[in-house]
Amino acid sequence: MSPKPSDWPESPHVYGYLGLDARGQWLIKGEAINRPSLIEHFQRHYQSDGEGRWFVKNGWQQAYVTLAYLPRVLRVASGDTLIDHCQRPAGKVIGAALDETGALVLDTSEGPGLVDSHDLAWALERMKVGGASVTDTALGDALNRASGEITALALETPGGEAVRVVRVDRHHMATHFGFVPNPRPDSRKPVQDQ
């Protein structure tokens, strides 16, 4: 017997339908979306819940997003302004991490985000070691650190503060930053190992 419409939950949850690739491209069932109105809708309604799951609010539905890497992709806009893939301000930078490939992740007041590879020159200009510009040797030393270790690197944020850079392996990013890359009905924010 099918349930009556009044028996349906107020906010059903959809899993495995929407995705976000590492470049900030929206996907439906693994296929890139190119329709501007749909992309704008996703950008306006993209958010996270208290459990580290990211979703698009679509009327009475919450469509949870499967993440190829991070929940946000950060880009440099005019000047020193950082925006995310939804064209929203990135928020205040409060931390930074380098993965084993040299990809830079910023922790912000609005959530963590991968710095777009087109903007790595911007990041390298702001990377410092003891107040001096980063050298290839210092960058190599940072990349050779174990996951979870603080490096000698600091990143000058757009707000003028310096934040330490931690080396975090790609497969530890979700735990380190507290997000769920592949939301399911029983998924919750990962807990760091003690």
FIZAZA-438362 format. One line per field, with one value per atom (N, C-alpha, C): residue in three letters; chain; x, z negated, y. Coordinates in Angstrom, 1 decimal. Atoms other than C-alpha are relative to their C-alpha. Layout:
N
resn	[Ala	...]
chain	[A	...]
c1	[X	...]
c3	[Z	...]
c2	[Y	...]
END
This chain:
194
resn	[Met	Met	Met	Ser	Ser	Ser	Pro	Pro	Pro	Lys	Lys	Lys	Pro	Pro	Pro	Ser	Ser	Ser	Asp	Asp	Asp	Trp	Trp	Trp	Pro	Pro	Pro	Glu	Glu	Glu	Ser	Ser	Ser	Pro	Pro	Pro	His	His	His	Val	Val	Val	Tyr	Tyr	Tyr	Gly	Gly	Gly	Tyr	Tyr	Tyr	Leu	Leu	Leu	Gly	Gly	Gly	Leu	Leu	Leu	Asp	Asp	Asp	Ala	Ala	Ala	Arg	Arg	Arg	Gly	Gly	Gly	Gln	Gln	Gln	Trp	Trp	Trp	Leu	Leu	Leu	Ile	Ile	Ile	Lys	Lys	Lys	Gly	Gly	Gly	Glu	Glu	Glu	Ala	Ala	Ala	Ile	Ile	Ile	Asn	Asn	Asn	Arg	Arg	Arg	Pro	Pro	Pro	Ser	Ser	Ser	Leu	Leu	Leu	Ile	Ile	Ile	Glu	Glu	Glu	His	His	His	Phe	Phe	Phe	Gln	Gln	Gln	Arg	Arg	Arg	His	His	His	Tyr	Tyr	Tyr	Gln	Gln	Gln	Ser	Ser	Ser	Asp	Asp	Asp	Gly	Gly	Gly	Glu	Glu	Glu	Gly	Gly	Gly	Arg	Arg	Arg	Trp	Trp	Trp	Phe	Phe	Phe	Val	Val	Val	Lys	Lys	Lys	Asn	Asn	Asn	Gly	Gly	Gly	Trp	Trp	Trp	Gln	Gln	Gln	Gln	Gln	Gln	Ala	Ala	Ala	Tyr	Tyr	Tyr	Val	Val	Val	Thr	Thr	Thr	Leu	Leu	Leu	Ala	Ala	Ala	Tyr	Tyr	Tyr	Leu	Leu	Leu	Pro	Pro	Pro	Arg	Arg	Arg	Val	Val	Val	Leu	Leu	Leu	Arg	Arg	Arg	Val	Val	Val	Ala	Ala	Ala	Ser	Ser	Ser	Gly	Gly	Gly	Asp	Asp	Asp	Thr	Thr	Thr	Leu	Leu	Leu	Ile	Ile	Ile	Asp	Asp	Asp	His	His	His	Cys	Cys	Cys	Gln	Gln	Gln	Arg	Arg	Arg	Pro	Pro	Pro	Ala	Ala	Ala	Gly	Gly	Gly	Lys	Lys	Lys	Val	Val	Val	Ile	Ile	Ile	Gly	Gly	Gly	Ala	Ala	Ala	Ala	Ala	Ala	Leu	Leu	Leu	Asp	Asp	Asp	Glu	Glu	Glu	Thr	Thr	Thr	Gly	Gly	Gly	Ala	Ala	Ala	Leu	Leu	Leu	Val	Val	Val	Leu	Leu	Leu	Asp	Asp	Asp	Thr	Thr	Thr	Ser	Ser	Ser	Glu	Glu	Glu	Gly	Gly	Gly	Pro	Pro	Pro	Gly	Gly	Gly	Leu	Leu	Leu	Val	Val	Val	Asp	Asp	Asp	Ser	Ser	Ser	His	His	His	Asp	Asp	Asp	Leu	Leu	Leu	Ala	Ala	Ala	Trp	Trp	Trp	Ala	Ala	Ala	Leu	Leu	Leu	Glu	Glu	Glu	Arg	Arg	Arg	Met	Met	Met	Lys	Lys	Lys	Val	Val	Val	Gly	Gly	Gly	Gly	Gly	Gly	Ala	Ala	Ala	Ser	Ser	Ser	Val	Val	Val	Thr	Thr	Thr	Asp	Asp	Asp	Thr	Thr	Thr	Ala	Ala	Ala	Leu	Leu	Leu	Gly	Gly	Gly	Asp	Asp	Asp	Ala	Ala	Ala	Leu	Leu	Leu	Asn	Asn	Asn	Arg	Arg	Arg	Ala	Ala	Ala	Ser	Ser	Ser	Gly	Gly	Gly	Glu	Glu	Glu	Ile	Ile	Ile	Thr	Thr	Thr	Ala	Ala	Ala	Leu	Leu	Leu	Ala	Ala	Ala	Leu	Leu	Leu	Glu	Glu	Glu	Thr	Thr	Thr	Pro	Pro	Pro	Gly	Gly	Gly	Gly	Gly	Gly	Glu	Glu	Glu	Ala	Ala	Ala	Val	Val	Val	Arg	Arg	Arg	Val	Val	Val	Val	Val	Val	Arg	Arg	Arg	Val	Val	Val	Asp	Asp	Asp	Arg	Arg	Arg	His	His	His	His	His	His	Met	Met	Met	Ala	Ala	Ala	Thr	Thr	Thr	His	His	His	Phe	Phe	Phe	Gly	Gly	Gly	Phe	Phe	Phe	Val	Val	Val	Pro	Pro	Pro	Asn	Asn	Asn	Pro	Pro	Pro	Arg	Arg	Arg	Pro	Pro	Pro	Asp	Asp	Asp	Ser	Ser	Ser	Arg	Arg	Arg	Lys	Lys	Lys	Pro	Pro	Pro	Val	Val	Val	Gln	Gln	Gln	Asp	Asp	Asp	Gln	Gln	Gln]
chain	[A	A	A	A	A	A	A	A	A	A	A	A	A	A	A	A	A	A	A	A	A	A	A	A	A	A	A	A	A	A	A	A	A	A	A	A	A	A	A	A	A	A	A	A	A	A	A	A	A	A	A	A	A	A	A	A	A	A	A	A	A	A	A	A	A	A	A	A	A	A	A	A	A	A	A	A	A	A	A	A	A	A	A	A	A	A	A	A	A	A	A	A	A	A	A	A	A	A	A	A	A	A	A	A	A	A	A	A	A	A	A	A	A	A	A	A	A	A	A	A	A	A	A	A	A	A	A	A	A	A	A	A	A	A	A	A	A	A	A	A	A	A	A	A	A	A	A	A	A	A	A	A	A	A	A	A	A	A	A	A	A	A	A	A	A	A	A	A	A	A	A	A	A	A	A	A	A	A	A	A	A	A	A	A	A	A	A	A	A	A	A	A	A	A	A	A	A	A	A	A	A	A	A	A	A	A	A	A	A	A	A	A	A	A	A	A	A	A	A	A	A	A	A	A	A	A	A	A	A	A	A	A	A	A	A	A	A	A	A	A	A	A	A	A	A	A	A	A	A	A	A	A	A	A	A	A	A	A	A	A	A	A	A	A	A	A	A	A	A	A	A	A	A	A	A	A	A	A	A	A	A	A	A	A	A	A	A	A	A	A	A	A	A	A	A	A	A	A	A	A	A	A	A	A	A	A	A	A	A	A	A	A	A	A	A	A	A	A	A	A	A	A	A	A	A	A	A	A	A	A	A	A	A	A	A	A	A	A	A	A	A	A	A	A	A	A	A	A	A	A	A	A	A	A	A	A	A	A	A	A	A	A	A	A	A	A	A	A	A	A	A	A	A	A	A	A	A	A	A	A	A	A	A	A	A	A	A	A	A	A	A	A	A	A	A	A	A	A	A	A	A	A	A	A	A	A	A	A	A	A	A	A	A	A	A	A	A	A	A	A	A	A	A	A	A	A	A	A	A	A	A	A	A	A	A	A	A	A	A	A	A	A	A	A	A	A	A	A	A	A	A	A	A	A	A	A	A	A	A	A	A	A	A	A	A	A	A	A	A	A	A	A	A	A	A	A	A	A	A	A	A	A	A	A	A	A	A	A	A	A	A	A	A	A	A	A	A	A	A	A	A	A	A	A	A	A	A	A	A	A	A	A	A	A	A	A	A	A	A	A	A	A	A	A	A	A	A	A	A	A	A	A	A	A	A	A	A	A	A	A	A	A	A	A	A	A	A	A	A	A	A	A	A	A	A	A	A	A	A	A	A	A	A	A	A	A	A	A	A	A	A	A	A	A	A	A	A	A	A	A	A	A]
c1	[0.8	0.0	0.9	-0.8	1.4	-0.4	0.4	1.6	-0.8	0.7	-0.8	0.9	-0.9	0.8	0.2	-0.1	0.1	1.0	-0.9	2.3	1.4	-1.4	5.4	0.7	-0.7	8.1	0.0	0.0	8.2	1.2	-1.3	11.8	0.7	-0.7	12.7	1.5	-1.4	16.4	0.4	-0.4	17.9	1.5	-1.4	21.3	0.5	-0.6	23.6	-0.4	0.5	21.9	0.9	-0.9	24.0	1.4	-1.4	27.7	0.7	-0.9	30.5	1.4	-1.4	33.8	1.0	-1.1	37.2	0.2	-0.1	36.8	-1.2	1.2	33.5	-1.2	1.0	31.4	-1.1	1.2	27.9	-0.2	0.3	27.0	-1.4	1.2	23.7	0.2	-0.3	24.2	1.3	-1.3	27.8	0.2	-0.1	27.1	0.0	-0.2	28.2	-1.3	1.2	25.4	0.5	-0.3	25.5	-1.1	1.1	22.2	0.1	-0.3	22.8	-1.1	1.1	19.4	0.1	-0.1	20.0	1.2	-1.3	23.6	-0.3	0.3	22.3	-0.8	0.8	19.7	0.8	-0.9	22.3	0.9	-0.9	24.6	-0.7	0.8	21.8	-0.4	0.6	20.7	1.0	-1.1	24.0	0.3	-0.3	24.6	0.4	-0.3	25.7	-0.9	0.8	23.9	1.0	-0.9	25.3	0.8	-0.7	26.6	1.1	-1.1	29.1	-0.4	0.5	26.9	-0.4	0.3	26.5	-1.1	1.2	23.2	-0.5	0.7	21.1	-1.4	1.4	17.8	-0.9	0.8	15.2	-1.5	1.3	11.8	-0.1	0.2	10.8	1.0	-1.1	13.8	1.3	-1.5	17.4	0.7	-0.7	19.5	1.5	-1.3	22.8	1.0	-0.9	25.9	1.2	-1.2	28.6	1.2	-1.1	31.9	1.2	-1.2	34.9	1.2	-1.1	37.2	-0.5	0.4	36.2	-1.4	1.4	32.7	0.0	0.0	33.8	1.3	-1.1	36.2	0.2	-0.2	37.8	0.8	-0.7	38.9	0.3	-0.3	40.5	-0.8	0.8	38.2	0.8	-0.7	39.1	0.9	-0.9	42.1	0.4	-0.4	42.7	-1.3	1.3	39.0	-0.1	0.3	38.3	-1.5	1.4	35.0	0.0	0.1	33.7	-0.7	0.6	32.3	-1.5	1.4	28.8	0.0	-0.1	30.1	-0.2	0.2	29.8	1.4	-1.2	32.5	0.5	-0.5	34.8	-0.1	0.0	34.7	1.5	-1.3	37.6	0.8	-0.9	40.6	0.5	-0.4	41.3	1.0	-0.9	43.5	0.4	-0.4	45.3	0.7	-0.6	46.4	0.5	-0.6	48.6	-0.2	0.1	47.8	1.3	-1.2	50.4	0.4	-0.3	50.1	0.3	-0.3	50.6	-1.3	1.2	46.9	-0.2	0.2	46.0	-1.4	1.4	42.9	0.0	0.2	41.7	-1.2	1.1	39.6	-0.5	0.5	37.3	-1.2	1.1	34.5	-1.3	1.1	32.1	0.2	-0.3	33.7	1.2	-1.2	36.7	-0.2	0.0	37.6	1.3	-1.2	40.1	0.3	-0.4	42.0	0.1	0.0	41.4	1.4	-1.4	44.6	0.4	-0.4	44.4	0.5	-0.4	45.0	1.1	-1.2	48.0	1.1	-1.0	50.3	-0.3	0.5	48.2	0.4	-0.3	48.7	1.5	-1.4	52.4	0.6	-0.4	52.9	-0.2	0.3	51.4	0.6	-0.6	53.2	1.4	-1.2	56.0	0.6	-0.8	58.7	0.8	-0.7	59.8	-0.1	0.2	58.4	0.5	-0.5	60.3	-0.8	0.7	58.9	0.4	-0.2	58.6	1.0	-1.0	61.5	-0.5	0.3	61.2	0.4	-0.5	63.2	-1.0	0.9	60.8	-1.4	1.2	57.8	0.1	-0.3	59.4	0.0	0.0	60.0	-1.4	1.4	56.4	-0.8	0.7	55.1	0.5	-0.6	57.4	-0.4	0.5	55.8	-1.0	1.1	53.5	-1.3	1.3	49.8	-0.3	0.4	48.6	1.1	-1.1	52.0	-0.1	0.0	52.3	1.3	-1.2	54.8	0.6	-0.7	57.2	-0.7	0.7	54.9	-1.1	1.1	52.5	-0.6	0.7	49.9	-0.5	0.6	49.2	-1.4	1.4	45.4	-0.3	0.5	43.5	-0.2	0.2	42.8	1.2	-1.3	46.5	0.6	-0.5	46.8	0.9	-0.7	49.2	-0.5	0.5	47.9	1.0	-0.9	50.0	-0.6	0.4	49.9	0.3	-0.1	49.3	0.1	-0.1	50.2	-1.1	1.1	47.1	-0.2	0.3	46.7	-1.4	1.3	43.8	-1.0	1.0	42.1	-0.3	0.2	42.3	-0.8	0.5	40.8	-1.4	1.3	37.2	0.0	-0.1	38.1	0.7	-0.7	40.5	-0.9	0.9	37.9	-1.5	1.3	34.8	-1.2	1.1	32.7	-0.1	0.3	31.1	0.0	-0.1	32.2	-1.0	1.0	29.6	-1.2	1.1	26.5	-1.0	1.0	24.1	-0.9	1.0	21.1	0.6	-0.6	23.3	1.3	-1.3	26.4	0.0	-0.2	27.6	1.4	-1.4	30.6	1.0	-1.1	33.8	0.6	-0.7	35.6	1.5	-1.5	39.4	0.4	-0.6	41.4	0.7	-0.7	42.6	1.3]
c3	[0.0	0.0	0.0	0.0	0.9	-1.1	1.1	-1.8	0.6	-0.4	-1.6	-0.1	0.0	-0.9	-1.4	1.3	-4.5	-0.9	0.8	-5.7	0.4	-0.5	-3.8	-1.0	0.9	-5.9	0.5	-0.5	-5.8	0.8	-0.7	-4.6	0.4	-0.4	-2.7	0.4	-0.3	-2.2	1.2	-1.3	1.2	-0.1	0.1	1.3	1.4	-1.2	4.2	1.3	-1.2	6.7	0.5	-0.3	6.6	-0.4	0.3	6.7	0.2	-0.2	6.6	0.3	-0.3	8.3	-0.6	0.7	7.2	0.7	-0.7	9.6	-0.3	0.3	8.2	1.0	-1.0	11.0	-0.6	0.5	10.1	0.9	-0.7	11.1	-0.4	0.3	11.3	0.5	-0.4	11.3	0.7	-0.6	12.2	1.3	-1.2	15.2	-0.3	0.2	15.4	0.4	-0.2	15.2	0.7	-0.8	17.8	0.0	0.0	17.3	-1.0	0.9	15.8	-1.1	1.0	14.0	-1.1	0.9	12.3	-0.9	0.7	11.3	-1.0	0.9	9.8	-1.1	1.1	7.8	-1.0	0.9	6.4	-0.8	0.6	5.6	-1.1	1.0	3.7	-1.2	1.0	1.7	-0.6	0.5	0.9	-1.4	1.4	-2.8	-0.7	0.8	-5.6	-1.2	1.3	-8.5	-1.1	1.2	-12.0	-0.1	0.0	-11.1	1.0	-0.9	-8.5	1.4	-1.4	-5.5	0.7	-0.8	-2.7	1.0	-0.8	-0.7	0.7	-0.7	1.6	-0.5	0.5	0.1	1.2	-1.2	2.8	-0.4	0.5	1.5	-1.3	1.1	-0.9	-0.1	0.0	0.0	-0.4	0.2	-1.1	0.8	-0.8	1.6	-0.4	0.5	0.0	1.1	-1.1	2.1	-0.3	0.1	2.7	0.5	-0.2	2.6	0.6	-0.6	4.9	-0.9	0.9	2.4	-1.2	1.1	0.3	0.3	-0.2	-0.2	0.7	-0.7	1.3	0.8	-0.8	4.0	0.0	0.2	3.4	1.1	-1.1	6.0	-0.4	0.2	6.0	0.9	-0.8	7.1	0.1	-0.2	7.6	-1.3	1.1	5.5	-0.8	0.9	2.5	-0.5	0.5	2.1	0.5	-0.3	1.9	0.1	-0.1	3.1	0.2	-0.2	3.2	1.4	-1.3	6.2	0.1	-0.1	5.3	0.1	-0.2	5.8	-1.3	1.3	2.1	-0.7	0.7	-0.1	-0.8	0.6	-1.4	-1.5	1.5	-5.0	-0.5	0.6	-7.4	0.0	0.0	-6.9	-1.4	1.4	-10.2	-0.1	0.0	-9.1	1.4	-1.3	-6.2	-0.1	0.0	-5.2	1.4	-1.3	-2.4	0.1	-0.1	-1.1	0.6	-0.5	0.2	1.5	-1.4	3.8	0.1	0.0	2.8	0.1	-0.1	3.0	-1.4	1.2	0.5	-0.4	0.5	-1.6	-1.1	1.0	-3.6	-0.9	0.9	-6.7	-0.2	0.2	-6.9	-0.9	0.8	-9.0	0.6	-0.7	-6.3	0.4	-0.3	-6.0	0.8	-0.7	-4.4	1.5	-1.4	-0.8	0.7	-0.8	1.8	0.8	-0.9	3.4	1.4	-1.4	7.1	0.5	-0.5	8.9	0.9	-0.7	11.1	-0.9	0.9	8.0	-1.0	0.9	6.5	0.0	0.0	7.6	-1.1	1.1	5.3	-1.3	1.3	2.5	-0.3	0.2	3.0	-0.3	0.4	2.9	-1.4	1.3	-0.5	-1.0	0.8	-1.8	-0.6	0.6	-4.3	-0.9	0.9	-6.3	-0.9	0.9	-9.3	0.5	-0.5	-7.6	1.4	-1.4	-4.3	1.0	-1.1	-1.0	-0.1	0.1	-0.8	1.1	-1.0	1.0	0.4	-0.4	2.9	-1.0	1.0	0.2	-1.2	1.1	-2.6	0.4	-0.4	-0.5	0.1	0.0	0.1	-1.4	1.4	-3.6	-0.6	0.5	-4.3	0.6	-0.7	-1.8	-0.5	0.5	-3.3	-1.5	1.4	-6.8	0.0	0.1	-8.1	-0.1	0.0	-7.9	-1.5	1.3	-10.9	-0.6	0.6	-11.5	0.5	-0.3	-11.6	0.7	-0.8	-9.0	-0.5	0.3	-9.1	0.8	-0.9	-6.6	-0.7	0.4	-7.4	1.2	-1.1	-5.0	-0.5	0.2	-5.0	0.5	-0.4	-4.9	0.7	-0.5	-3.0	-1.1	1.1	-6.4	-0.6	0.5	-7.1	-1.1	1.0	-9.7	0.6	-0.5	-9.4	-0.7	0.6	-9.9	0.4	-0.2	-10.3	1.0	-1.0	-7.6	-0.5	0.5	-8.6	1.2	-1.0	-6.4	-0.3	0.2	-6.0	1.3	-1.1	-3.7	0.5	-0.7	-1.2	-0.7	0.7	-2.9	-1.4	1.4	-6.3	0.0	-0.1	-5.1	-0.7	0.5	-6.0	-1.6	1.5	-9.6	-0.5	0.5	-10.0	0.0	-0.1	-8.8	-0.4	0.5	-10.1	1.1	-1.0	-6.9	0.5	-0.5	-5.3	1.5	-1.5	-1.7	0.8	-0.7	-0.9	-0.9	0.9	-2.9	0.2	0.0	-3.7	-1.2	1.1	-6.0	-1.4	1.3	-8.9	-0.2	0.1	-8.2	-0.9	0.9	-10.8	0.1	0.0	-11.2	-0.5	0.5	-11.4	-1.3	1.2	-14.7	0.2	-0.1	-14.8	-1.0	0.9	-16.2	-1.2	1.2	-19.7	-0.2]
c2	[-1.2	0.0	1.2	-1.2	3.4	1.0	-1.0	6.1	1.1	-1.2	9.0	1.1	-1.1	12.3	0.6	-0.6	13.4	-0.9	0.9	10.4	0.3	-0.2	11.7	0.9	-1.0	13.4	1.4	-1.4	17.2	0.3	-0.3	17.2	-1.3	1.2	14.0	0.3	-0.2	13.5	-0.9	0.6	12.6	-0.3	0.3	10.8	-0.6	0.6	9.9	0.6	-0.6	12.2	1.2	-1.2	15.4	-0.2	0.1	15.7	1.3	-1.1	18.3	-0.5	0.5	17.7	0.9	-0.7	19.0	1.4	-1.3	22.0	0.9	-0.8	23.1	-0.1	0.3	21.7	-0.9	0.7	20.5	-1.2	1.3	16.9	-0.5	0.7	15.1	-1.4	1.4	11.3	-0.1	0.0	11.9	0.8	-0.8	14.1	1.5	-1.4	17.7	0.8	-0.8	20.3	1.3	-1.2	23.1	1.0	-1.0	24.8	1.1	-1.1	28.2	0.2	-0.2	28.4	-1.0	1.0	25.1	0.2	-0.3	26.0	1.1	-1.1	29.3	-0.4	0.6	27.4	-0.7	0.7	25.1	0.9	-1.0	28.0	0.7	-0.7	29.8	-0.8	0.9	26.8	-1.0	1.0	25.0	0.4	-0.3	24.7	-1.3	1.2	22.3	-0.1	0.2	20.7	-0.1	0.1	20.3	-1.2	1.3	16.9	-0.1	0.0	18.0	-0.5	0.4	17.0	1.2	-1.1	19.4	-0.4	0.4	19.6	1.3	-1.1	21.7	-0.1	-0.1	22.7	0.3	-0.1	22.2	-0.1	0.0	23.2	-0.9	0.9	20.4	-1.1	1.1	18.2	0.6	-0.3	18.2	-1.0	0.9	16.7	0.1	0.1	15.7	-0.1	-0.1	16.3	-0.9	0.8	13.7	0.8	-0.8	15.4	-0.7	0.6	14.5	0.3	-0.3	16.2	0.9	-0.9	19.3	0.5	-0.5	20.8	1.4	-1.3	24.1	0.1	-0.3	25.3	1.5	-1.4	28.6	0.6	-0.7	31.1	1.5	-1.4	34.5	0.9	-1.0	37.3	1.2	-1.3	40.9	0.3	-0.3	41.9	-1.3	1.1	39.6	-0.7	0.5	38.6	-1.5	1.4	34.8	-0.2	0.4	33.5	-1.5	1.5	29.9	-0.2	0.4	28.0	0.5	-0.5	29.4	1.5	-1.5	33.0	0.7	-0.7	33.7	0.2	-0.2	35.2	-1.3	1.2	32.5	0.0	-0.2	33.8	0.2	-0.3	34.5	-1.3	1.2	32.1	-0.2	0.3	30.4	-1.2	1.1	27.5	-0.4	0.5	25.9	-1.4	1.4	22.4	-0.2	0.4	21.0	-1.5	1.4	17.5	-0.5	0.6	15.1	0.4	-0.4	16.4	1.5	-1.4	20.1	0.8	-0.7	21.0	0.7	-0.8	23.8	0.0	-0.1	23.7	1.0	-1.1	26.7	-0.4	0.1	26.3	1.5	-1.4	29.4	-0.1	-0.1	30.6	-0.5	0.6	29.3	-1.4	1.4	25.9	-0.2	0.2	24.3	0.0	0.0	24.7	-0.2	0.2	23.6	1.2	-1.2	26.5	-0.6	0.4	26.2	0.0	0.2	25.0	1.2	-1.3	28.2	1.1	-1.0	30.2	-0.4	0.4	28.4	1.0	-1.0	31.2	1.1	-0.9	33.5	-0.5	0.6	31.1	0.0	0.0	30.7	1.3	-1.4	34.5	0.3	-0.2	34.4	-1.0	1.0	31.4	0.5	-0.6	32.3	-1.1	0.8	30.6	1.0	-0.9	32.6	1.5	-1.4	35.8	0.2	-0.1	35.2	-0.8	0.8	33.9	-1.4	1.4	30.2	-0.4	0.5	28.3	-1.4	1.3	25.1	-1.1	0.9	23.4	-0.1	0.0	24.5	-0.6	0.6	23.5	-1.5	1.4	20.1	-0.6	0.5	19.7	-0.1	0.0	20.5	-1.2	1.1	18.0	-1.4	1.3	15.3	-0.3	0.3	15.7	-1.0	1.0	13.1	0.7	-0.6	13.7	0.4	-0.5	15.8	0.8	-0.8	17.5	1.4	-1.4	21.2	0.3	-0.3	22.5	1.3	-1.2	25.4	1.2	-1.0	27.2	0.8	-0.8	30.0	0.7	-0.6	31.5	1.4	-1.4	35.3	0.0	0.0	35.5	1.4	-1.3	38.2	1.0	-0.9	39.7	0.5	-0.4	40.1	-0.8	0.9	37.4	-1.1	1.1	34.5	-1.3	1.3	30.9	-1.1	1.2	27.8	-0.9	1.0	25.2	-1.4	1.4	21.6	-0.9	1.0	18.6	-1.0	0.9	16.5	-0.9	0.8	13.5	0.1	-0.1	13.6	-0.8	0.8	10.7	0.3	-0.4	12.4	1.4	-1.4	15.8	0.0	-0.1	14.9	-0.1	0.1	13.9	1.3	-1.2	16.9	1.2	-1.2	19.4	-0.2	0.3	17.6	0.1	0.1	17.0	-1.4	1.3	14.0	0.0	-0.1	13.4	-0.8	0.8	10.8	-0.3	0.0	11.5	-1.2	1.0	8.6	0.2	-0.3	8.4	-0.1	0.2	7.2	0.7	-0.6	9.3	1.2	-1.1	11.8	0.5	-0.6	14.1	-1.0	0.9	12.1	0.5	-0.4	12.1	-0.3	0.2	12.6	-1.1	1.0	9.7	0.7	-0.6	10.4	-0.6]
END
